[in-house]
Structures are given as structure tokens and as C-alpha cells.
Amino acid sequence: MSMRFTVGLKHKGKVNHVVVDAEDALIAALKAKTEHPEALIVYVRPLPSSYARQCHALMREDWWRSC
């Protein structure tokens, strides 16, 4: 069963988060790290289903490129 997790990332002093579908928190962290290998993982949290719909529209996927 797949869940959604929020993974907090930090790179060059900038922080952001990504939403990852995974079976557990460790797999979510590993998926985020493979997508953004230069970033430091700060936290991994389960994403509440009510927030999942709003969060996707607010995310910026290119946040680390502006560093």
C-alpha cells in the first residue's frame, strides 16, 4: 500500500519540500535523495490526505536551481 510523504530538503541554505509516493518513510527519503542528490534531507512526514490536494499546487520543483 502506497502512502504520500512530505520530505523536507535543504540545499545551499534554501529549504523546500517534495511530496513522494512510497510504501514507508525510508523509501520516501531514498526516492527524494535520488531525485535531488545534492540536497540534505531534513525530515520525512506522512502527508494528510486533505493537505495532499492543496500541497501539490504550491510546490516548486525548480527551487534548488535558483541557488
Residue frames relative to the residue before (quaternion, step in Angstrom):
aa qw qx qy qz dx dy dz
M 1.0000 0.0000 0.0000 0.0000 0.00 0.00 0.00
S 0.2704 -0.7840 0.5440 0.1279 3.54 -0.72 1.09
M 0.1357 -0.7643 0.6273 0.0618 3.54 -1.10 0.82
R 0.4145 -0.6620 0.5495 0.2967 3.55 -1.31 0.13
F 0.0851 -0.7870 0.6110 0.0107 3.54 -1.02 0.94
T 0.3112 -0.6889 0.6179 0.2161 3.52 -1.22 0.62
V 0.0954 -0.7837 0.6132 0.0273 3.57 -0.78 1.05
G 0.2594 -0.7751 0.5617 0.1283 3.56 -0.65 1.16
L 0.0924 -0.8096 0.5797 -0.0023 3.55 -0.87 1.03
K 0.0992 -0.7693 0.6282 0.0612 3.56 -1.20 0.61
H 0.0965 0.7819 -0.6079 0.0988 3.56 -0.92 0.98
K 0.8483 -0.0686 -0.0142 0.5248 3.56 -0.74 1.15
G 0.7486 -0.4231 0.2099 0.4653 3.56 0.92 0.93
K 0.6404 0.4865 -0.3352 0.4908 3.59 1.23 -0.09
V 0.1804 -0.7849 0.5859 0.0902 3.56 -1.04 0.80
N 0.0942 0.7581 -0.6409 0.0748 3.52 -1.20 0.64
H 0.2618 -0.7469 0.5775 0.2000 3.56 -1.24 -0.06
V 0.1889 -0.7411 0.6306 0.1323 3.52 -1.30 0.43
V 0.3363 -0.7073 0.5828 0.2167 3.54 -1.21 0.53
V 0.0680 -0.8113 0.5796 -0.0360 3.53 -0.78 1.14
D 0.3048 -0.7054 0.6067 0.2037 3.56 -1.08 0.77
A 0.2102 0.7746 -0.5677 0.1832 3.58 -0.72 1.07
E 0.6080 -0.5728 0.4202 0.3546 3.54 -1.33 0.30
D 0.7933 -0.0486 0.0297 0.6061 3.61 1.10 -0.66
A 0.7367 -0.4545 0.2837 0.4127 3.57 -1.33 0.20
L 0.6388 0.5339 -0.3365 0.4400 3.60 0.96 -0.76
I 0.6617 0.4872 -0.3024 0.4831 3.56 0.93 -0.85
A 0.6160 0.5373 -0.3413 0.4640 3.60 1.05 -0.72
A 0.6576 0.5030 -0.3072 0.4693 3.60 0.95 -0.86
L 0.6668 0.5014 -0.3011 0.4618 3.58 0.96 -0.84
K 0.6341 0.5163 -0.3312 0.4707 3.59 1.03 -0.73
A 0.6551 0.5012 -0.3135 0.4704 3.59 0.96 -0.85
K 0.6574 0.5170 -0.3088 0.4529 3.58 0.99 -0.82
T 0.6527 0.4951 -0.3267 0.4713 3.61 1.02 -0.67
E 0.6530 0.4957 -0.3117 0.4805 3.60 1.12 -0.62
H 0.7940 0.1334 -0.0344 0.5921 3.59 1.08 -0.79
P 0.0810 -0.8639 0.4945 0.0501 3.61 0.50 1.13
E 0.6612 0.5211 -0.3125 0.4401 3.59 1.12 -0.54
A 0.6314 0.5615 -0.3214 0.4275 3.60 1.23 -0.34
L 0.4026 -0.6768 0.5655 0.2451 3.53 -1.27 0.56
I 0.3487 -0.7238 0.5532 0.2202 3.60 -0.86 0.91
V 0.2274 -0.8036 0.5427 0.0890 3.56 -0.67 1.15
Y 0.7972 -0.1207 0.1035 0.5825 3.60 0.95 -0.83
V 0.1411 -0.7316 0.6549 0.1266 3.53 -1.38 0.27
R 0.0401 0.8068 -0.5843 0.0779 3.56 -0.72 1.10
P 0.4951 -0.6158 0.4999 0.3548 3.59 -1.08 0.58
L 0.3640 -0.7398 0.5317 0.1936 3.55 -0.99 0.85
P 0.3921 -0.7050 0.5311 0.2592 3.62 -0.71 1.01
S 0.5705 -0.6394 0.3919 0.3349 3.59 -0.92 0.84
S 0.6353 0.5279 -0.3461 0.4448 3.62 1.02 -0.64
Y 0.6798 0.4809 -0.2789 0.4784 3.58 1.07 -0.71
A 0.5648 0.6407 -0.3788 0.3563 3.58 1.10 -0.65
R 0.6600 0.5135 -0.3186 0.4464 3.57 0.97 -0.75
Q 0.7018 0.4599 -0.2645 0.4754 3.60 1.00 -0.82
C 0.6494 0.5835 -0.3125 0.3743 3.55 0.93 -0.93
H 0.6400 0.5597 -0.3432 0.3992 3.58 0.89 -0.86
A 0.6660 0.5028 -0.3059 0.4583 3.59 1.03 -0.73
L 0.6936 0.4966 -0.2746 0.4437 3.61 1.13 -0.57
M 0.5840 0.6206 -0.3687 0.3712 3.59 1.17 -0.45
R 0.1865 -0.7320 0.6423 0.1299 3.51 -1.23 0.65
E 0.3232 -0.7862 0.4988 0.1693 3.55 -0.52 1.15
D 0.7303 0.4363 -0.2431 0.4661 3.62 1.11 -0.48
W 0.2502 0.8220 -0.4877 0.1546 3.63 1.16 0.40
W 0.7047 0.4696 -0.2895 0.4463 3.62 0.94 -0.77
R 0.5898 0.5900 -0.3726 0.4065 3.61 1.17 -0.39
S 0.6388 0.5393 -0.3277 0.4401 3.59 1.18 -0.44
C 0.4811 0.6775 -0.4300 0.3531 3.60 1.30 0.00
